[in-house]
Amino acid sequence: MIPTDPGERDLLAGEYVLGTLDSRMAAEVAAALPVDAGLRASVEAWEARLAPLTTLAEPEAPPPDLWERIDAALSPRPAPRTAAARPAWSGFWRGWAIGASALAAGLAAMILLRPDEPARLMTVLMTQQDQPAWVVEAENSGALRLASLNPRPVEAGRVMQLWALPPGATAPTSLGLLPTEGRLTVSPSSIRPTAGMLIEISLEPPGGSPTGRPTGPILFIGRLTAAGAS
């Protein structure tokens, strides 16, 4: 059910754009968009804010043996039958049909041969005013990729420190200091990203927290979620 509270509606729009809603709720939002101008405006605003997400997707080349695997998966073509002479254009249509069938079979083979990939874990770190600040995506290797959305200046003599709090943990783990903007990859050595893990950025003195825990205010926070989870 689409909420009536403005804050909840805006949060729902953000989750819809990120693709973290379950399939039932995502379908409900999609059905409401044509008739709910306010919700549609929230979705469009989130799409504009989160456009930098597209920069996180790195191009990947297909495996070098892909076409050989597709060719091996195709069914053998039947031998041509002897038949009476046909008009010249009949050969064109027969060739087109064979080519279309081979193309369809090739596409099917690509789908069948493609390995299953785990759902990506990602989040958008928000400010206390619910403004998006950083996009965080977990790689299969366990590394975290971060990209700033709306760079904000940090007060003089302070630094930003990244933290992770896995589900069930009693204290966050430091993942190092951050620049005020840009993109970077962090490779935690003692923990591995999991669904439900809190990611936080705190404001600390030069060199980072002296206690091993956040000492300054939490500037940005978010929770890793499987994108497109149903």
C-alpha positions, 0 to 999 in steps of 0.5 A, a space after each residue: 500500500 502506498 503510504 500517505 506520509 510525505 517522508 515515507 512516500 519520498 523514501 519509498 520513491 528512493 527505494 523504487 529507483 534503487 531497485 531495492 523494493 520487493 517485486 510486489 511493492 515495486 509493481 504497486 509503485 509502478 501502477 501508481 505512478 501514472 495516476 499519482 503526480 506527487 509520487 511520480 515527481 518524487 521518483 523523477 527527483 530520485 532518478 536525477 539525484 542518483 544518476 551517478 550510480 550509472 558511473 559505477 557500472 564498469 564495462 566487461 568483455 564477454 569470455 573469449 570462448 563464448 561464441 564457441 560455447 554458443 556454437 556447440 550448444 546449437 542443435 545440428 542443422 538438418 541436411 537439405 532435402 532434394 526438391 523441385 526447382 523453386 523460384 529464386 526468392 524462395 531461397 532468400 526466405 529460407 535463408 532468412 528463416 534459418 538465420 533467424 532461428 540460429 540467432 534465437 538459438 544463440 540468444 537462448 544459449 547465451 542466457 543458459 550459459 551465463 553463470 548465475 550472479 549473486 544480487 549486488 549489495 548497495 546503499 546510498 548514505 544519507 544525511 540527517 536531512 535525508 539527502 543522498 551523499 555517497 553511493 556504496 556498492 559491494 563487489 563479489 571480492 568483498 571490496 566496497 566501491 564508493 562515489 560521492 553524489 553531493 560533495 560537501 566541505 568538511 570543517 577545517 582540521 577534521 577528516 571523514 572516517 568510514 565505518 562498517 557495522 555488521 549485523 549482530 556486531 556490538 561495535 563498528 569497524 574502521 575502514 579508513 579515512 575518506 576524501 571529501 569527494 570523488 570515487 574510491 575502492 576500499 578493501 576491508 581485511 577483517 570483515 566482509 560486506 553482508 546484507 543489513 550491514 550499516 555503513 557510516 561516515 563520521 567526522 573525526 580529528 586529523 588521523 582518524 578516531 583515537 579510540 577505534 570508535 566514532 568520536 564525532 558526529 555521524 555525517 552519513 549512514 546507510 544499510 547494505 541491501 541486495 539490489 532488486 531483491 524479491 
